[in-house]
Amino acid sequence: MSKKFAYATILLLTLIYILSFVDRQIVAVLGVQIRDSLMLSNFQIGLLYGPAFSLIYAISGIPMGRIADKTSRKLMIVTGLFIWSTMTVISGFAASFTFLVTARLFVGLSQAMLSPAVYSFLADKFSPERRATIFSLYAAGIFVGIGLSFLAGGTISLNYDWRTAMIAAGIPGIVLAPVAWYFLKEPDRKEVHYPDQMDMISEIRLMLSKKAIRWHLAGFAALACTGYTILAFAGNLFSDVYGRPDLIASFGWFMFGVGGTVIISGKLADHWAKKDPSRRFWSGYIAAVGGLPFYLAGLFSSDATTGFICMGIGVLIASSYNGVAAALLQFFVHSQQRALAGGLYLFVISIAGFGLGPPVTGWLADVIFSGDTAISKAIATVTLICSSIAVYSFSRAIKYYDQDAESLRTT
């Protein structure tokens, strides 16, 4: 495979990932207009953004990974792209809450087909020595997609309406699907001596029997918990603490910056791994500790501009782990387990991120803390706890790395 074709492949997959996050995040951007147009409650809008998507996405990731390990990853990627893009366009014609919930369920189900298949695709397409860099290029699409959903989706909805914005968000994916089908070439799976008839539950148990994998999942789940918490309550922070609700839109620009720090983190991880492969976990340390002082400064700043900048820098550092986390898991599994491992990873961080971080933070702000800085104290508490868990988990994962990692012959 030529170098140009290889990078064209990763850019195409990253573009698909960007579109997935545009379509995933668009409900949050258009929430107020959707609520007013269909006469919904804030609780119903919360259901559309959260459980209607996140639960089905998290639960479906594991079986979708299993399917991707047994069938064509190219077919999984392109089919998922076409379905979620079509459902996003159809959502623009919704006349009821039930219609939107049904569409979001299909978006979550079809997007669960993407990353497990891509993780396996990339791990077999590129050499292990470049894996963290390649996975980080792909992971950068998360933050570019979130940024675009705020900027493009918000602009279209303001100039037209939420229906036009929803349709506009879905059309690029429908157009890209046949292009992706033509361009992507299914990589060969590396042959290893492995029991093909093992059922999905047994395979997951086999993975989790490795201590390095368990500590990996614990550490990066803790970082995901912090990340989703910051995204969930950034609006509350800027409005209630800073008194500057206008800053929430500008915060989207930092998401583009995170795409850059994710790539840098991946390249550094592969560089450190030349001396010791377990040093890829250093990226996790940096994310857990590096962003912490900036978060604390931003959460309790008396000046809105200073707080905004500190929070932005904190996000740039603390979210840089995303590509490395997915790449690291591939060093502990067989070729026939790559997509399933990706599904397991997405399940854990989705449940921890959506299911633990925001609810616990909201409960702390409502029940434990009080006053104008209650939300700041709640976010700080969750962030400190999660960072501590992550640092300890990564130290344990490094300890077991050598005994649990697959040899280069099987990776």
TIKOLFI-652281 format. One record per residue (C-alpha): residue number from 0; chain; x, y, z. Coordinates in steps of 0.5 Angstrom, whole numbers, plus 2048, in hexadecimal, padded with zeros to 3 digits. Example, Ala and Ser with C-alpha at 12.3 -4.5 7.8 and 13.67 -1.06 7.14 Angstrom:
// TIKOLFI-652281
(0; "A"; (819; 7F7; 810)),
(1; "A"; (81B; 7FE; 80E)),
// end
This chain:
// TIKOLFI-652281
(0; "A"; (800; 800; 800)),
(1; "A"; (803; 807; 7FE)),
(2; "A"; (804; 80C; 803)),
(3; "A"; (7FF; 811; 7FF)),
(4; "A"; (7FA; 80C; 7FF)),
(5; "A"; (7FB; 80A; 806)),
(6; "A"; (7FA; 811; 809)),
(7; "A"; (7F4; 812; 804)),
(8; "A"; (7F1; 80C; 807)),
(9; "A"; (7F2; 80F; 80E)),
(10; "A"; (7EF; 816; 80C)),
(11; "A"; (7E9; 812; 809)),
(12; "A"; (7E7; 80F; 80F)),
(13; "A"; (7E9; 815; 814)),
(14; "A"; (7E4; 819; 80F)),
(15; "A"; (7DF; 813; 810)),
(16; "A"; (7E0; 814; 818)),
(17; "A"; (7DF; 81B; 818)),
(18; "A"; (7D8; 81B; 814)),
(19; "A"; (7D6; 816; 81A)),
(20; "A"; (7D8; 81B; 81F)),
(21; "A"; (7D4; 820; 81B)),
(22; "A"; (7CE; 81C; 81B)),
(23; "A"; (7CF; 81A; 822)),
(24; "A"; (7CF; 821; 825)),
(25; "A"; (7CA; 824; 821)),
(26; "A"; (7C5; 823; 825)),
(27; "A"; (7C8; 827; 82B)),
(28; "A"; (7CA; 82D; 826)),
(29; "A"; (7C2; 82D; 824)),
(30; "A"; (7BF; 82B; 82A)),
(31; "A"; (7BC; 832; 82C)),
(32; "A"; (7B9; 832; 825)),
(33; "A"; (7B6; 82B; 825)),
(34; "A"; (7B3; 82C; 82C)),
(35; "A"; (7AF; 832; 82A)),
(36; "A"; (7AD; 830; 823)),
(37; "A"; (7AB; 829; 825)),
(38; "A"; (7A8; 82C; 82C)),
(39; "A"; (7AD; 827; 830)),
(40; "A"; (7B0; 827; 837)),
(41; "A"; (7B7; 828; 839)),
(42; "A"; (7B7; 821; 83C)),
(43; "A"; (7B5; 81E; 835)),
(44; "A"; (7BA; 822; 832)),
(45; "A"; (7BF; 81F; 837)),
(46; "A"; (7BC; 818; 835)),
(47; "A"; (7BE; 819; 82D)),
(48; "A"; (7C5; 81B; 82F)),
(49; "A"; (7C6; 816; 834)),
(50; "A"; (7C3; 810; 835)),
(51; "A"; (7BF; 80F; 82E)),
(52; "A"; (7C6; 80F; 82B)),
(53; "A"; (7CC; 80E; 830)),
(54; "A"; (7C8; 807; 833)),
(55; "A"; (7C7; 804; 82D)),
(56; "A"; (7CE; 806; 82A)),
(57; "A"; (7D2; 803; 830)),
(58; "A"; (7CE; 7FD; 831)),
(59; "A"; (7CE; 7FC; 829)),
(60; "A"; (7D6; 7FD; 829)),
(61; "A"; (7D8; 7F6; 82B)),
(62; "A"; (7D3; 7F2; 827)),
(63; "A"; (7D5; 7F6; 821)),
(64; "A"; (7DC; 7F5; 822)),
(65; "A"; (7DB; 7EE; 822)),
(66; "A"; (7D8; 7EE; 81B)),
(67; "A"; (7DE; 7F2; 819)),
(68; "A"; (7E3; 7ED; 81B)),
(69; "A"; (7DF; 7E8; 817)),
(70; "A"; (7DD; 7EC; 811)),
(71; "A"; (7DF; 7F1; 80C)),
(72; "A"; (7E1; 7F8; 810)),
(73; "A"; (7E0; 7FC; 80A)),
(74; "A"; (7D9; 7FA; 809)),
(75; "A"; (7D8; 7FB; 811)),
(76; "A"; (7DB; 802; 810)),
(77; "A"; (7D7; 804; 80A)),
(78; "A"; (7D0; 801; 80C)),
(79; "A"; (7D1; 805; 812)),
(80; "A"; (7D3; 80C; 80F)),
(81; "A"; (7CD; 80B; 80A)),
(82; "A"; (7C8; 809; 80F)),
(83; "A"; (7C9; 80F; 815)),
(84; "A"; (7CA; 814; 80F)),
(85; "A"; (7C3; 812; 80C)),
(86; "A"; (7C0; 812; 813)),
(87; "A"; (7C3; 819; 815)),
(88; "A"; (7C0; 81B; 80E)),
(89; "A"; (7B9; 818; 810)),
(90; "A"; (7B9; 81B; 817)),
(91; "A"; (7B8; 822; 813)),
(92; "A"; (7B1; 820; 811)),
(93; "A"; (7AF; 81E; 818)),
(94; "A"; (7A9; 820; 81B)),
(95; "A"; (7A9; 81D; 822)),
(96; "A"; (7AD; 81B; 828)),
(97; "A"; (7AC; 813; 826)),
(98; "A"; (7AF; 814; 81F)),
(99; "A"; (7B5; 818; 821)),
(100; "A"; (7B6; 812; 827)),
(101; "A"; (7B6; 80D; 822)),
(102; "A"; (7BA; 810; 81D)),
(103; "A"; (7BF; 811; 822)),
(104; "A"; (7BF; 80A; 824)),
(105; "A"; (7C1; 808; 81D)),
(106; "A"; (7C7; 80E; 81D)),
(107; "A"; (7C9; 80A; 824)),
(108; "A"; (7C9; 803; 821)),
(109; "A"; (7CC; 805; 81A)),
(110; "A"; (7D2; 809; 81D)),
(111; "A"; (7D4; 803; 822)),
(112; "A"; (7D6; 800; 81B)),
(113; "A"; (7DB; 805; 81A)),
(114; "A"; (7E1; 805; 81F)),
(115; "A"; (7E1; 7FE; 821)),
(116; "A"; (7E2; 7FC; 819)),
(117; "A"; (7E7; 802; 818)),
(118; "A"; (7EB; 800; 81E)),
(119; "A"; (7EC; 7F9; 81B)),
(120; "A"; (7ED; 7FC; 814)),
(121; "A"; (7F2; 801; 816)),
(122; "A"; (7F6; 7FC; 81A)),
(123; "A"; (7F7; 7F7; 814)),
(124; "A"; (7F8; 7FC; 80F)),
(125; "A"; (7FE; 800; 813)),
(126; "A"; (804; 7FD; 817)),
(127; "A"; (804; 7FD; 81E)),
(128; "A"; (80A; 802; 81F)),
(129; "A"; (805; 807; 81C)),
(130; "A"; (7FF; 805; 81F)),
(131; "A"; (7FE; 80B; 824)),
(132; "A"; (7FF; 810; 81F)),
(133; "A"; (7FA; 80D; 81A)),
(134; "A"; (7F5; 80C; 81F)),
(135; "A"; (7F6; 813; 822)),
(136; "A"; (7F5; 816; 81B)),
(137; "A"; (7EE; 812; 81B)),
(138; "A"; (7EC; 814; 822)),
(139; "A"; (7ED; 81C; 820)),
(140; "A"; (7E7; 81B; 81C)),
(141; "A"; (7E3; 81B; 823)),
(142; "A"; (7E5; 822; 824)),
(143; "A"; (7E4; 825; 81D)),
(144; "A"; (7DD; 822; 81D)),
(145; "A"; (7DB; 825; 823)),
(146; "A"; (7DE; 82C; 821)),
(147; "A"; (7DB; 82C; 81B)),
(148; "A"; (7D4; 82A; 81E)),
(149; "A"; (7D4; 830; 822)),
(150; "A"; (7D7; 835; 81C)),
(151; "A"; (7D3; 832; 816)),
(152; "A"; (7CD; 82F; 819)),
(153; "A"; (7CC; 835; 81E)),
(154; "A"; (7CD; 83A; 818)),
(155; "A"; (7C8; 836; 813)),
(156; "A"; (7C3; 836; 818)),
(157; "A"; (7C3; 83D; 81A)),
(158; "A"; (7C3; 83F; 813)),
(159; "A"; (7BE; 83A; 811)),
(160; "A"; (7BB; 835; 816)),
(161; "A"; (7BC; 82F; 81A)),
(162; "A"; (7B9; 82A; 814)),
(163; "A"; (7BE; 82D; 80F)),
(164; "A"; (7C4; 82C; 813)),
(165; "A"; (7C2; 825; 815)),
(166; "A"; (7C1; 824; 80D)),
(167; "A"; (7C8; 827; 80C)),
(168; "A"; (7CC; 823; 811)),
(169; "A"; (7C9; 81D; 80E)),
(170; "A"; (7CA; 81E; 807)),
(171; "A"; (7D2; 81E; 807)),
(172; "A"; (7D2; 817; 809)),
(173; "A"; (7CD; 814; 804)),
(174; "A"; (7D1; 817; 7FF)),
(175; "A"; (7D8; 814; 802)),
(176; "A"; (7D5; 80D; 803)),
(177; "A"; (7D6; 80B; 7FB)),
(178; "A"; (7DD; 80E; 7FB)),
(179; "A"; (7DF; 80A; 801)),
(180; "A"; (7DD; 804; 7FF)),
(181; "A"; (7E1; 805; 7F8)),
(182; "A"; (7E7; 807; 7FB)),
(183; "A"; (7E8; 803; 802)),
(184; "A"; (7EB; 7FC; 801)),
(185; "A"; (7EA; 7F7; 806)),
(186; "A"; (7F1; 7F5; 809)),
(187; "A"; (7F3; 7EE; 80A)),
(188; "A"; (7F2; 7EB; 811)),
(189; "A"; (7F9; 7E9; 814)),
(190; "A"; (7F9; 7E1; 815)),
(191; "A"; (7FA; 7DF; 81C)),
(192; "A"; (7F8; 7D8; 820)),
(193; "A"; (7F2; 7DA; 823)),
(194; "A"; (7EB; 7D6; 825)),
(195; "A"; (7E6; 7D9; 820)),
(196; "A"; (7E0; 7D6; 823)),
(197; "A"; (7E1; 7DA; 82A)),
(198; "A"; (7DA; 7DD; 82B)),
(199; "A"; (7DA; 7E5; 82D)),
(200; "A"; (7DA; 7E5; 834)),
(201; "A"; (7DF; 7E0; 835)),
(202; "A"; (7E4; 7E4; 830)),
(203; "A"; (7E2; 7EA; 835)),
(204; "A"; (7E4; 7E6; 83B)),
(205; "A"; (7EA; 7E4; 838)),
(206; "A"; (7EC; 7EC; 837)),
(207; "A"; (7EA; 7EE; 83E)),
(208; "A"; (7EE; 7E8; 841)),
(209; "A"; (7F4; 7ED; 83F)),
(210; "A"; (7F6; 7F1; 844)),
(211; "A"; (7F9; 7F7; 83F)),
(212; "A"; (7F2; 7F7; 83C)),
(213; "A"; (7EE; 7F8; 842)),
(214; "A"; (7F3; 7FD; 845)),
(215; "A"; (7F3; 801; 83E)),
(216; "A"; (7EB; 801; 83E)),
(217; "A"; (7EB; 803; 845)),
(218; "A"; (7F0; 809; 843)),
(219; "A"; (7ED; 80B; 83D)),
(220; "A"; (7E6; 80B; 83F)),
(221; "A"; (7E8; 810; 845)),
(222; "A"; (7EA; 815; 840)),
(223; "A"; (7E4; 814; 83C)),
(224; "A"; (7E0; 815; 842)),
(225; "A"; (7E3; 81C; 843)),
(226; "A"; (7E3; 81E; 83B)),
(227; "A"; (7DB; 81C; 83B)),
(228; "A"; (7DA; 820; 841)),
(229; "A"; (7DE; 826; 83F)),
(230; "A"; (7DA; 826; 838)),
(231; "A"; (7D3; 825; 83C)),
(232; "A"; (7D4; 82B; 841)),
(233; "A"; (7D8; 830; 83D)),
(234; "A"; (7D2; 834; 83B)),
(235; "A"; (7D0; 834; 843)),
(236; "A"; (7D7; 836; 844)),
(237; "A"; (7D7; 83C; 840)),
(238; "A"; (7D0; 83E; 841)),
(239; "A"; (7CF; 83D; 849)),
(240; "A"; (7D7; 83E; 84B)),
(241; "A"; (7D9; 843; 846)),
(242; "A"; (7D3; 846; 844)),
(243; "A"; (7D5; 846; 83D)),
(244; "A"; (7D0; 841; 839)),
(245; "A"; (7D3; 844; 832)),
(246; "A"; (7DA; 840; 834)),
(247; "A"; (7D7; 839; 832)),
(248; "A"; (7D7; 83A; 82B)),
(249; "A"; (7DE; 83C; 82B)),
(250; "A"; (7E0; 836; 82F)),
(251; "A"; (7DF; 832; 829)),
(252; "A"; (7E5; 835; 826)),
(253; "A"; (7E9; 831; 82B)),
(254; "A"; (7E6; 82B; 828)),
(255; "A"; (7EA; 82C; 822)),
(256; "A"; (7F0; 82D; 826)),
(257; "A"; (7EF; 827; 82A)),
(258; "A"; (7F0; 823; 823)),
(259; "A"; (7F7; 826; 822)),
(260; "A"; (7F9; 823; 829)),
(261; "A"; (7F6; 81D; 828)),
(262; "A"; (7FA; 81C; 822)),
(263; "A"; (801; 81E; 826)),
(264; "A"; (7FF; 81A; 82C)),
(265; "A"; (7FF; 814; 827)),
(266; "A"; (806; 816; 823)),
(267; "A"; (809; 816; 82A)),
(268; "A"; (806; 810; 82D)),
(269; "A"; (809; 80C; 827)),
(270; "A"; (810; 810; 828)),
(271; "A"; (810; 80E; 82F)),
(272; "A"; (80E; 807; 82D)),
(273; "A"; (815; 806; 829)),
(274; "A"; (818; 805; 830)),
(275; "A"; (813; 802; 834)),
(276; "A"; (80C; 800; 831)),
(277; "A"; (809; 801; 838)),
(278; "A"; (80A; 808; 837)),
(279; "A"; (804; 809; 833)),
(280; "A"; (801; 80A; 839)),
(281; "A"; (804; 810; 83B)),
(282; "A"; (7FF; 814; 837)),
(283; "A"; (7FA; 812; 83C)),
(284; "A"; (7FE; 815; 841)),
(285; "A"; (7FF; 81B; 83E)),
(286; "A"; (7F7; 81C; 83C)),
(287; "A"; (7F6; 81A; 844)),
(288; "A"; (7FB; 81F; 847)),
(289; "A"; (7FC; 824; 842)),
(290; "A"; (7F5; 827; 841)),
(291; "A"; (7F4; 827; 848)),
(292; "A"; (7F7; 82D; 84B)),
(293; "A"; (7F4; 831; 845)),
(294; "A"; (7ED; 82E; 846)),
(295; "A"; (7ED; 830; 84E)),
(296; "A"; (7F0; 837; 84C)),
(297; "A"; (7EA; 838; 847)),
(298; "A"; (7E5; 835; 84B)),
(299; "A"; (7E6; 83A; 851)),
(300; "A"; (7E9; 840; 84D)),
(301; "A"; (7E5; 847; 84F)),
(302; "A"; (7E7; 849; 848)),
(303; "A"; (7E2; 846; 842)),
(304; "A"; (7E7; 847; 83D)),
(305; "A"; (7ED; 844; 841)),
(306; "A"; (7E8; 83E; 843)),
(307; "A"; (7E6; 83D; 83C)),
(308; "A"; (7EE; 83D; 839)),
(309; "A"; (7F0; 838; 83F)),
(310; "A"; (7EA; 834; 83E)),
(311; "A"; (7EC; 833; 836)),
(312; "A"; (7F3; 832; 838)),
(313; "A"; (7F1; 82C; 83D)),
(314; "A"; (7EC; 829; 837)),
(315; "A"; (7F2; 829; 832)),
(316; "A"; (7F6; 825; 837)),
(317; "A"; (7F1; 821; 83A)),
(318; "A"; (7EE; 81E; 834)),
(319; "A"; (7F5; 81D; 830)),
(320; "A"; (7F4; 815; 832)),
(321; "A"; (7EF; 813; 82E)),
(322; "A"; (7F3; 810; 828)),
(323; "A"; (7F8; 80D; 82C)),
(324; "A"; (7F3; 80A; 831)),
(325; "A"; (7F0; 806; 82B)),
(326; "A"; (7F6; 804; 828)),
(327; "A"; (7F9; 801; 82E)),
(328; "A"; (7F4; 7FC; 82F)),
(329; "A"; (7F6; 7F9; 828)),
(330; "A"; (7FC; 7F7; 82B)),
(331; "A"; (7F9; 7F2; 830)),
(332; "A"; (7F4; 7EE; 82B)),
(333; "A"; (7F4; 7EA; 825)),
(334; "A"; (7F3; 7EC; 81E)),
(335; "A"; (7EC; 7E9; 81F)),
(336; "A"; (7EA; 7EC; 825)),
(337; "A"; (7EC; 7F3; 823)),
(338; "A"; (7E5; 7F6; 821)),
(339; "A"; (7E2; 7F3; 827)),
(340; "A"; (7E7; 7F6; 82C)),
(341; "A"; (7E6; 7FD; 829)),
(342; "A"; (7DE; 7FB; 82A)),
(343; "A"; (7E0; 7FA; 831)),
(344; "A"; (7E4; 800; 832)),
(345; "A"; (7DF; 804; 82F)),
(346; "A"; (7DA; 801; 834)),
(347; "A"; (7DE; 802; 83A)),
(348; "A"; (7DF; 80A; 839)),
(349; "A"; (7D8; 80B; 836)),
(350; "A"; (7D5; 808; 83D)),
(351; "A"; (7DA; 80C; 841)),
(352; "A"; (7DA; 812; 83D)),
(353; "A"; (7D2; 813; 83C)),
(354; "A"; (7D0; 80F; 842)),
(355; "A"; (7D5; 811; 848)),
(356; "A"; (7D8; 817; 846)),
(357; "A"; (7D2; 81C; 845)),
(358; "A"; (7CD; 819; 84A)),
(359; "A"; (7D2; 819; 850)),
(360; "A"; (7D4; 820; 84E)),
(361; "A"; (7CD; 822; 84E)),
(362; "A"; (7CB; 81F; 854)),
(363; "A"; (7D1; 822; 858)),
(364; "A"; (7CF; 829; 855)),
(365; "A"; (7C8; 828; 858)),
(366; "A"; (7C9; 824; 85E)),
(367; "A"; (7D0; 825; 861)),
(368; "A"; (7D2; 82C; 85F)),
(369; "A"; (7CF; 832; 85F)),
(370; "A"; (7CF; 83A; 85D)),
(371; "A"; (7D2; 83D; 856)),
(372; "A"; (7D8; 838; 856)),
(373; "A"; (7D4; 832; 857)),
(374; "A"; (7D5; 82F; 850)),
(375; "A"; (7DC; 831; 850)),
(376; "A"; (7DD; 82D; 857)),
(377; "A"; (7DA; 827; 854)),
(378; "A"; (7DE; 827; 84D)),
(379; "A"; (7E4; 828; 851)),
(380; "A"; (7E2; 822; 856)),
(381; "A"; (7E1; 81D; 850)),
(382; "A"; (7E7; 81F; 84C)),
(383; "A"; (7EC; 81E; 852)),
(384; "A"; (7E9; 818; 854)),
(385; "A"; (7E9; 815; 84C)),
(386; "A"; (7F0; 818; 84B)),
(387; "A"; (7F3; 814; 852)),
(388; "A"; (7EF; 80E; 84F)),
(389; "A"; (7F2; 80F; 848)),
(390; "A"; (7FA; 810; 84B)),
(391; "A"; (7F9; 809; 84F)),
(392; "A"; (7F6; 805; 84A)),
(393; "A"; (7FB; 807; 845)),
(394; "A"; (801; 805; 84A)),
(395; "A"; (7FE; 7FE; 84A)),
(396; "A"; (7FD; 7FE; 843)),
(397; "A"; (804; 7FF; 842)),
(398; "A"; (806; 7FA; 847)),
(399; "A"; (802; 7F4; 843)),
(400; "A"; (804; 7F7; 83C)),
(401; "A"; (809; 7F2; 83A)),
(402; "A"; (806; 7EC; 83D)),
(403; "A"; (7FF; 7ED; 839)),
(404; "A"; (801; 7F1; 833)),
(405; "A"; (801; 7EC; 82D)),
(406; "A"; (808; 7EB; 829)),
(407; "A"; (809; 7EF; 823)),
(408; "A"; (808; 7E8; 81F)),
(409; "A"; (801; 7E9; 821)),
(410; "A"; (7FF; 7F0; 820)),
// end
